[in-house]
Amino acid sequence: MRVTRREWLSITVAAPFAGFAAPERARRIVDIVGAYESQGIHRTGTDADRISADWLFDQVRQAGLSPEREPFAVSRVDPLSASIVARNRRIEGVPLFDAAFTEAAGIRGRLGHIDSDAPVCLTEAAPNTAAAGSLGDARLRNRHKAIVCITRGGRPGLCPSNADSFLKPFGPPVLQVSSEDAAFLDECARQGADVHVTASVRRTAVEAFNVVTTLAGANRSLPPLVVMTPRSGWWTCASERGGGIACWLELMRDLKTAGPARDVAFVASSGHELGHLGINAFVDKRPGIVEKSAGWMHFGANIGAAHEPGNVIQASDDAFEKVLADAMGSAGLVITRRNPRGTVPGGEAEVVHRGGGRYVSVIGRNALFHNPADRGPQATDPDTIARFADVFVQAARSLASRAV
C-alpha cells in the first residue's frame, strides 16, 4: 500500500469498522477502535490529534468521570518536500523527525551504501531503531550529507521510526522510505547513481493535549494508582493504539462501578512518537508523582493486534509482574517475553522507570506496527482486547487495594 505525502499530512477517513457478534464489552471495543481509527492520522499536534482528544474527552465523560484537556507546547514538524529522485523516478518518504532537515533545494550527490564515502548513503532499519545499528552509527559520525533509510517493518510499506531525541536532534537529514522501493534504491547505490534528496519542513508552534481524569477512591489520603496509554502515532494506528485506548476506557468504566480503594489517575497522552512529550508534560506538572504513586499501569502498543501478535511484559519488580502475569494466565493470554529486571522499558513506562517508580506494562507485537496498512477491522482482534480489558481490571483492583 502506497501513501503519498499529501495523504500522510491530511486527515484520512478509514472505511467503516465492521460489526462483530460479540458480548457487550467486545462490541463496545469494536466501536471505540473504529471511531479512533476513523479520525485520521494521529500525529501529535495536528487537526486529527485535536479531534481525537475531543472525542476521548467525551468518551471519559460518558463513562461518568470528569475529564480535562491538559495542553503542552509542541514545535510541530510539517514536511514540505520529502523525497529522493533517482534516474527520473521520484520516491516520497517521511523525514526522521529527530535528525537535521534540508533546505528547500535539497541535497544532490552520489548514492552509495552505508559503508561507502558517498555523499548520500543508503541503509535500512526496523521501526524505532533509528538511533541504533548502522543508521545510528552513521548519524553519530555525521560524515554523509544525507541518509536514505529503507524502513523494514513486519509488512512492506513506509514504517517510520519515532523521534526519541525530538528535543535534541542529531546527525544529517534522514529520509525514510518504503521497503517496496528497496530493490530499486539498492541498485542505484551499487551503481553510484546521482540522486536528489529533499527533507525540508516548516515548524509550527502548536498545543497538543493529554486527556486526564481522576477516579476518587475510598481513602483519598492513599497514594494514587496511575493508568496511562498513548494516543498518538504516525498513521491511523488501529491496532497500534486502539486496543490500549479501549482498555483504558473499559477499566475506567469498571472501576467507576466497583469503587477503588484509592484514587486512580488516568492519562491518555499525545506526543508518543516525539520522545514521549505528553507523558513527560504530565509528570512535570505533578512534581513527585512518579515515586509517590502506589504504582503505574502502562497499556502500550499493539494490545490485541491480529497480525503476528505477541505480548511483552515490563515490570519494575517481581510483585507487580506477578499480578499481571497471573491475570493474563487466568485469561489464557500468552506472555511471549518478560523484560529482564532493571531493563529500561519501552514506551511511556520509561519515565516511571527513570524516576524510580513502580510499574507494570504490556507492549504487544504486531506485523502492522507503524505501517500505513494498520487500519480496518482485520487489524485487531476484539475478543483479545476484551480479555486484556478483563486482565487490566483484575490487576488494577489488586494494585489499588494493596498497601504501599
Stockholm file with secondary structure:
# STOCKHOLM 1.0

chainA/1-404         MRVTRREWLSITVAAPFAGFAAPERARRIVDIVGAYESQGIHRTGTDADRISADWLFDQVRQAGLSPEREPFAVSRVDPLSASIVARNRRIEGVPLFDAAFTEAAGIRGRLGHIDSDAPVCLTEAAPNTAAAGSLGDARLRNRHKAIVCITRGGRPGLCPSNADSFLKPFGPPVLQVSSEDAAFLDECARQGADVHVTASVRRTAVEAFNVVTTLAGANRSLPPLVVMTPRSGWWTCASERGGGIACWLELMRDLKTAGPARDVAFVASSGHELGHLGINAFVDKRPGIVEKSAGWMHFGANIGAAHEPGNVIQASDDAFEKVLADAMGSAGLVITRRNPRGTVPGGEAEVVHRGGGRYVSVIGRNALFHNPADRGPQATDPDTIARFADVFVQAARSLASRAV
#=GR chainA/1-404 SS CCCCHHHHHSCCCCCCCCCCCCCHHHHHHHHHHHHHHHTCCCCTTSHHHHHHHHHHHHHHHHTTCCCEEEEEEEEEEEEEEEEEEETTEEEECEECTTSCCCCTTCEEEEEEETTSCCSEEEEEECTTCTTSHHHHHHHHHCCSSEEEEEECCSSSSCCCCCCTTTTSCCSSCEEEECGGGHHHHHHHHHTTCEEEEEEEEEEEEEEEEEEEEEECCSCTTSCCEEEEEECCCSSCCHHHHHHHHHHHHHHHHHHHHHCCSSCEEEEEESCTTTTSHHHHHHHHTSTTHHHHSSEEEEECTTTTBSSSCEEEEEESSHHHHHHHHHHHHHTTCCCCEECCTTCCCSTTHHHHHHTTCCEEEEEEECTTTTCTTCCSGGGBCHHHHHHHHHHHHHHHHHHHHSCC
#=GC SS_cons         CCCCHHHHHSCCCCCCCCCCCCCHHHHHHHHHHHHHHHTCCCCTTSHHHHHHHHHHHHHHHHTTCCCEEEEEEEEEEEEEEEEEEETTEEEECEECTTSCCCCTTCEEEEEEETTSCCSEEEEEECTTCTTSHHHHHHHHHCCSSEEEEEECCSSSSCCCCCCTTTTSCCSSCEEEECGGGHHHHHHHHHTTCEEEEEEEEEEEEEEEEEEEEEECCSCTTSCCEEEEEECCCSSCCHHHHHHHHHHHHHHHHHHHHHCCSSCEEEEEESCTTTTSHHHHHHHHTSTTHHHHSSEEEEECTTTTBSSSCEEEEEESSHHHHHHHHHHHHHTTCCCCEECCTTCCCSTTHHHHHHTTCCEEEEEEECTTTTCTTCCSGGGBCHHHHHHHHHHHHHHHHHHHHSCC
//
